Amino acid sequence: DAGITQSPRHKVTETGTPVTLRCHQTENHRYMYWYRQDPGHGLRLIHYSYGVKDTDKGEVSDGYSVSRSKTEDFLLTLESATSSQTSVYFCAISDDEASEQYFGPGTRLTVT
Amino acid sequence: GNSVTQMEGPVTLSEEAFLTINCTYTATGYPSLFWYVQYPGEGLQLLLKATKADDKGSNKGFEATYRKETTSFHLEKGSVQVSDSAVYFCAHLDPGGTSYGKLTFGQGTILTVHP
């Protein structure tokens, strides 16, 4: 299995608070991705990174920001959490943008 | 735009039955195609892939063939087991246009296999 960890694995937070989710990889892959999974929608891309300090938006980026200061870490921040951001968040990595992606175990976030 | 459409679930089968989960796609170029599997409480695992037309991906008894003429990548298994119960996602990675490097997923198909 690819060495990908996510933290925390579960979080409950209140509306309006900032939340940061962390993805850590030990594979030295260049590309990292954040997805959210919601019933009936499959997985949707939030943001991705193609190198240290190089990031771009996905299809559902509103309300989210990311940072990548080291190859191994990719942070997802919800600037002011809303109930619509209750979801399961997955990080993924790949060594090439044309190759398959490997997924972390996920973070279940509940915004009350 | 790019999209992936999977057959509606849930799918319920008896052990040793034949499985087909349909998947069709739209893309601007010639995408790579994937099937991922998600077991309860876990992340997605790559099940199989195909990178060009007529390629057949296979793993753990599952197979899927890249059909460019019908833009399809249907998942099949000849004899399912209870342990195959999971959610299955079809996805494509489009090498063309603004979607380069971005996986597009179907909505997922829940499979339940009974003894």
Interface residues (C-beta under 8 A of the other chain):
Chain A: Y31 Y33 G40 H41 G42 L43 R44 L45 Y48 Y50 G58 F90 A92 S94 E97 A98 S99 E100 Q101 Y102 F103 G104 P105 G106
Chain B: V4 S32 F34 Y36 E42 G43 L44 Q45 L46 K49 F89 L93 P95 Y100 G101 K102 L103 F105 G106 Q107 G108
